[in-house]
Amino acid sequence: MTAKQVPAAQPARWQGLAPIWAPDARLLLLGSFPSVASLASQQYYGHPRNQFWPLLSALWGQDLRVLGYEERLSAARARGLAIWDVYAACERDGSLDSAIRAAEPNDLLGLAARMPGLQAVAHNGGESARHIKVTQRLGLPVYRLPSSSPANASWSFERKLAAWREVFARHGLLAP
């Protein structure tokens, strides 16, 4: 085989993160799949430019970014928020959703069945929202939120916040 005939490298196969949830969760927020930074840190929304934690901070009037990761997760659970992704595993080079291949779905309906207080599901971005037909089977309201990803530069932080605030308010997840 000549140098010009060397096959392209296969994308890396990644395993996602475990769900963050409690039985009394009211809103299940679903991303697509963790970024490379999130996987490296084993933390949801671990990329420093992702607006997930700043959005929750603004909604709850508490700067979650100054807290340790476990404290952030405790705050989310205490407010009734569950966090997971639509994909359990996939092949992907880099962090872009458009690079996801051979994706294995998470058992979204199984997790939802363990949360009897669940009122709604929100998809964080377009790739996650491709699974709306699955989450609609729960018979609950399902929302498509603008992605918190830094790749979603077409929405300002304020515009994202307004969309997220509307959904969180409907299900009692805002600061008192």
C-alpha positions in Angstrom: 0.0 0.0 0.0 1.4 3.4 -1.0 1.3 6.4 1.3 -1.7 7.8 -0.7 -3.6 4.6 0.0 -3.4 4.6 3.8 -6.9 4.2 5.2 -8.3 7.0 7.2 -8.2 6.6 11.0 -11.4 5.4 12.6 -13.2 7.9 14.9 -12.8 7.3 18.6 -15.5 5.3 20.4 -16.7 7.1 23.5 -18.9 6.1 26.5 -21.2 8.8 27.9 -21.8 9.8 31.5 -24.3 8.4 34.0 -27.6 10.3 34.5 -28.0 12.9 37.3 -31.4 12.4 38.7 -33.6 12.0 41.8 -37.0 10.3 42.0 -38.7 13.7 42.6 -37.2 15.3 39.5 -39.7 17.4 37.6 -37.7 18.3 34.4 -35.4 15.9 32.5 -32.9 18.0 30.5 -31.3 16.0 27.7 -28.1 16.9 25.8 -26.8 15.0 22.9 -23.5 13.6 24.1 -20.7 15.0 26.3 -17.9 17.1 24.7 -14.3 15.9 24.8 -13.7 18.3 27.7 -16.7 17.0 29.6 -15.6 13.4 29.1 -12.1 14.2 30.2 -13.3 15.8 33.4 -16.2 13.3 33.8 -18.5 16.3 34.3 -21.6 17.4 32.4 -21.1 20.6 30.5 -17.4 20.7 31.4 -16.3 22.9 28.5 -15.5 26.3 30.0 -17.4 28.2 27.3 -20.5 26.1 27.5 -23.3 28.2 28.8 -25.2 25.5 30.7 -24.0 26.3 34.2 -24.2 30.1 33.6 -27.8 29.7 32.4 -28.7 27.7 35.5 -26.9 30.3 37.6 -28.9 33.1 36.1 -32.2 31.1 36.5 -31.6 30.2 40.1 -29.8 33.4 41.3 -26.8 31.4 42.5 -23.4 31.3 40.9 -23.0 27.6 40.4 -19.7 28.0 38.6 -17.9 28.8 41.9 -19.2 25.5 43.4 -17.6 22.1 43.1 -19.1 19.8 40.6 -20.9 17.6 43.2 -22.3 20.7 44.8 -23.7 21.9 41.4 -25.3 18.5 40.9 -26.8 18.6 44.3 -28.3 22.1 43.5 -29.7 20.7 40.3 -31.3 17.8 42.0 -32.7 20.0 44.8 -34.4 22.2 42.2 -36.0 19.2 40.5 -33.7 19.0 37.5 -32.4 15.7 36.1 -29.6 15.7 33.5 -28.7 13.1 30.9 -27.9 12.7 27.2 -29.8 11.0 24.4 -26.7 8.9 23.5 -25.0 6.4 25.7 -22.1 5.9 23.4 -20.9 7.0 20.0 -18.0 7.3 17.6 -16.8 10.9 17.2 -13.7 12.9 16.4 -13.9 16.2 18.3 -16.9 17.5 20.1 -19.3 18.6 17.4 -22.7 16.9 17.2 -22.4 16.7 13.4 -19.4 14.3 13.9 -21.4 11.8 15.9 -21.6 8.4 14.2 -22.8 4.9 15.2 -24.6 6.3 18.2 -26.1 4.0 20.9 -29.2 5.6 22.5 -29.7 5.8 26.3 -32.8 4.2 27.8 -34.7 7.5 28.2 -38.0 5.9 28.9 -36.5 3.6 31.5 -35.0 6.5 33.4 -38.2 8.5 33.2 -40.1 5.6 34.7 -37.9 5.9 37.8 -39.0 9.5 38.3 -42.7 9.5 39.3 -42.7 13.3 39.7 -41.5 14.0 36.1 -43.5 16.7 34.5 -41.6 17.4 31.3 -38.6 16.8 29.1 -36.4 19.5 27.5 -33.9 18.9 24.7 -30.8 21.0 24.9 -30.2 21.7 21.2 -31.0 20.2 17.8 -29.2 16.9 17.9 -30.9 16.0 21.2 -34.2 17.2 19.8 -33.9 14.6 17.0 -35.2 12.2 19.7 -38.4 14.1 20.4 -40.5 11.2 19.1 -39.0 9.0 21.7 -39.6 11.4 24.6 -43.1 12.2 23.4 -44.0 8.6 24.2 -44.0 9.6 27.9 -47.1 11.7 27.3 -45.5 14.7 28.9 -44.7 18.2 27.5 -41.5 18.1 25.5 -39.5 21.2 24.7 -36.7 22.0 22.3 -34.3 24.5 24.0 -31.6 26.5 22.2 -28.3 24.7 22.7 -26.0 25.9 25.5 -23.0 24.9 23.4 -20.5 27.5 22.4 -21.1 26.3 18.9 -24.6 27.9 19.1 -23.4 31.4 18.6 -26.5 32.5 16.6 -28.4 32.9 19.9 -27.3 35.4 22.5 -27.0 34.4 26.1 -30.0 36.6 26.9 -32.1 35.0 24.2 -31.2 31.5 25.4 -31.9 32.5 29.0 -35.4 33.8 28.1 -36.2 30.5 26.3 -34.9 28.4 29.2 -36.6 30.6 31.8 -40.0 30.0 30.2 -39.7 26.2 30.4 -38.2 26.2 33.9 -41.0 28.5 35.1 -43.7 26.3 33.7 -42.5 23.4 35.8 -41.6 25.2 39.0 -37.8 25.1 38.7 -37.0 28.8 39.1 -35.6 30.5 42.2 -38.4 31.4 44.7 
